[in-house]
Amino acid sequence: MDLFPAIDIRGGRCVRLHQGDYGQETVYGDDPVAQAIAFVEAGAGWIHVVDLDAARTGAAENRDVVAAMAEAVDVPVQTGGGIRSDEAAFVLFDAGVERVVIGTAALKDPDLVRRLARDHRVAVGLDAKSGEVATDGWLVGSGRTVLDVARSFADVGVDAFIVTDISRDGTLEGPDIGGLIEVLGATSVDVIASGGVGTADDLRELAAVEVDGRRLAGVIAGKAIYEGHVDVAEAVMLLRGGS
């Protein structure tokens, strides 16, 4: 199980939102590239990046920063936020991004996911409030459930589903274990957990989740790392089978 330390970018800075609310932002640093390097030096095998500006507007607000991060580290980078066209995805792939995360466009233009997944690594972001998938920077309800959307992409070649409980994101109150179990049991695609991680015990609980012999492929953690509740090096060891 992989740890994906998260770097959320808004206005070129490292930030975190509380429950996806753009009005509840905490700034954790002015240099996302340096933060990515620090995570890799601590042992992270992936970096997870979200362009929050692009997620809300669809415009490539921070693509240069994302490209600089991909160039600066020697581990794969996955990134999401505002990727709503083939061209937007190809810019990121050309910049060295290993995997793109499609959220809003997966609901509005599902053929985009299918086209990209034929030859590139794609994850579908399933960001939900009360089980309903949200779009446009988590601001608009789609009217579709997480399981419905997951099943619709189960056989198109996507790498993973990133499942986020928006109500828990940035709260440190623990992940939605029940919801993750449902998604894990509904598809053979890798599932990555996101939202609510606050302690090493939360990571242990996620690592223990199993459905029909399948386990979660990874977990995204952000605020818990920035506020010192989770140490990256210790988390990597824990998720790889350590104590």
C-alpha positions in Angstrom: 0.0 0.0 0.0 1.5 3.3 -1.1 1.5 6.7 0.7 0.6 9.6 -1.5 1.6 12.8 0.4 -0.6 15.6 -1.0 0.5 19.0 -2.2 -2.5 21.2 -3.0 -1.6 24.3 -4.9 -3.6 27.6 -4.9 -2.0 30.8 -6.1 1.3 29.0 -6.4 1.4 28.1 -2.7 0.9 24.9 -0.7 -2.4 25.0 1.0 -5.1 22.8 2.5 -8.9 23.4 2.4 -11.3 22.3 5.2 -14.0 20.0 3.7 -13.2 21.4 0.2 -14.3 25.0 1.3 -12.2 27.6 -0.6 -13.1 30.0 2.1 -11.4 27.8 4.8 -7.8 27.7 3.5 -4.6 27.2 5.5 -1.3 28.0 3.8 1.6 25.6 4.6 4.3 26.9 2.4 5.3 29.1 -0.6 7.4 26.5 -2.4 5.6 23.4 -3.7 8.7 22.2 -5.5 10.7 22.2 -2.2 7.9 20.4 -0.5 7.8 17.7 -3.1 11.6 17.2 -2.7 11.2 17.0 1.1 8.5 14.3 0.8 10.7 12.2 -1.5 13.7 12.6 0.8 11.5 11.2 3.6 10.8 8.1 1.5 7.6 8.8 -0.4 7.2 6.8 -3.5 4.6 9.0 -5.1 3.6 12.7 -4.9 0.0 13.6 -5.2 -0.7 17.2 -6.6 -3.9 19.1 -6.9 -4.3 22.4 -8.8 -7.1 23.9 -6.7 -7.4 27.0 -8.9 -7.8 24.8 -12.0 -10.2 22.5 -10.3 -12.6 25.3 -9.7 -12.2 27.2 -13.0 -10.8 24.7 -15.5 -8.0 27.1 -16.4 -4.3 25.9 -16.2 -3.5 28.2 -13.3 -0.5 26.3 -11.8 0.6 24.0 -14.6 4.2 25.5 -14.6 4.5 24.7 -10.9 3.3 21.2 -11.4 5.8 20.7 -14.3 8.6 22.0 -12.1 7.7 19.5 -9.4 7.6 16.6 -11.8 11.1 17.6 -13.1 12.5 18.0 -9.6 11.7 14.6 -8.2 12.6 11.1 -9.2 9.4 9.4 -8.1 6.1 9.4 -10.1 3.8 12.4 -9.7 0.0 12.1 -10.1 -1.9 15.3 -10.5 -5.5 16.5 -10.8 -7.5 19.7 -11.0 -9.0 21.2 -14.1 -8.0 18.4 -16.5 -11.0 18.6 -18.8 -9.5 18.0 -22.3 -7.0 15.8 -24.1 -4.8 18.9 -24.5 -4.7 19.7 -20.8 -3.8 16.1 -20.0 -1.1 15.9 -22.7 0.6 19.0 -21.4 1.0 17.3 -18.1 2.2 14.0 -19.5 4.7 15.9 -21.6 5.9 17.7 -18.5 6.7 14.4 -16.8 3.5 13.7 -14.8 3.0 9.9 -14.5 -0.7 9.8 -13.9 -3.5 12.3 -14.2 -6.6 12.4 -12.1 -9.9 13.2 -13.9 -12.7 14.3 -11.7 -15.2 16.8 -13.1 -14.6 15.7 -16.7 -15.2 12.1 -15.8 -18.8 13.0 -15.2 -19.2 15.6 -18.0 -17.1 13.9 -20.7 -16.6 10.3 -19.8 -15.2 9.6 -23.3 -12.2 11.7 -22.3 -11.3 9.2 -19.7 -11.8 6.3 -22.1 -9.6 7.9 -24.7 -6.8 8.8 -22.3 -6.8 5.5 -20.6 -6.0 3.6 -23.8 -2.4 4.8 -23.8 -1.8 6.8 -20.6 -2.1 6.3 -16.9 -5.4 7.8 -15.6 -7.1 7.8 -12.2 -10.8 8.8 -11.8 -11.4 11.1 -8.8 -14.6 10.2 -7.0 -15.1 13.1 -4.6 -18.4 12.7 -2.7 -20.7 14.4 -0.3 -23.1 12.0 1.4 -22.4 9.5 -1.3 -23.1 11.9 -4.2 -20.1 12.6 -6.5 -19.3 16.4 -6.7 -17.7 18.3 -9.5 -16.2 21.7 -10.3 -13.9 21.9 -7.4 -16.4 20.0 -5.2 -18.9 22.8 -5.5 -21.6 21.1 -7.7 -23.5 17.9 -7.0 -23.7 15.5 -10.0 -26.8 13.5 -8.9 -24.8 10.3 -9.2 -23.4 8.0 -6.6 -19.8 6.9 -6.1 -20.6 3.3 -6.9 -22.5 4.2 -10.0 -19.6 6.2 -11.4 -17.1 3.6 -10.4 -18.9 0.9 -12.1 -19.2 3.0 -15.3 -15.4 3.1 -15.6 -14.6 -0.4 -14.3 -13.7 -1.8 -17.6 -12.1 1.1 -19.6 -8.5 0.6 -18.4 -8.2 3.3 -15.7 -5.4 2.8 -13.2 -7.3 3.7 -10.0 -10.2 5.3 -8.3 -9.4 8.0 -5.8 -12.2 8.1 -3.3 -12.6 11.2 -1.2 -15.2 11.9 1.4 -15.4 15.6 1.2 -17.0 16.0 4.6 -14.0 14.4 6.2 -11.3 16.1 4.0 -9.0 18.3 6.1 -10.8 17.4 9.3 -8.3 14.8 10.7 -11.4 12.9 12.0 -10.6 9.6 10.3 -11.4 8.0 6.9 -14.8 6.6 5.7 -13.9 3.0 6.1 -17.4 1.8 5.2 -17.6 3.7 2.0 -14.1 2.5 0.9 -15.1 -1.1 1.6 -18.2 -0.6 -0.7 -16.1 0.7 -3.6 -13.4 -2.0 -3.1 -16.1 -4.6 -3.3 -17.8 -3.1 -6.3 -14.8 -3.1 -8.8 -11.5 -4.8 -9.5 -9.8 -1.4 -10.2 -7.3 -0.2 -7.6 -8.8 2.1 -4.9 -6.9 4.9 -3.2 -8.4 6.4 0.0 -8.4 10.2 0.5 -9.9 12.4 3.2 -9.9 12.3 7.0 -6.6 10.8 7.8 -5.4 12.2 11.1 -3.2 9.7 12.8 -1.0 6.7 12.3 -3.8 4.6 13.7 -6.0 5.7 10.7 -3.3 4.4 8.4 -3.2 1.1 10.2 -7.0 0.8 9.9 -6.8 1.6 6.2 -4.0 -1.0 5.7 -6.2 -3.6 7.3 -9.2 -3.1 5.0 -9.7 -6.2 2.9 -12.6 -7.4 0.6 -12.4 -10.8 -1.1 -8.6 -10.8 -0.8 -8.2 -7.2 -2.2 -6.7 -4.3 -0.2 -6.6 -0.6 -0.8 -3.8 0.4 -3.2 -2.9 3.6 -1.3 -3.8 6.5 0.8 -3.5 10.2 0.3 -2.6 12.3 3.3 -2.2 16.1 3.6 -3.1 18.1 6.6 -2.1 15.3 9.0 1.4 15.5 7.6 1.7 19.3 7.6 0.5 19.6 11.2 2.8 16.9 12.5 0.3 14.2 13.2 1.7 11.8 10.6 5.4 11.4 9.8 6.1 10.6 6.1 9.0 8.2 6.7 7.1 6.3 9.5 3.9 6.2 7.4 5.7 4.7 4.4 7.2 2.0 6.6 3.9 1.3 8.2 2.0 0.9 4.9 4.7 -1.3 3.5 4.2 -3.7 6.3 6.1 -2.3 9.2 4.7 -1.5 12.6 
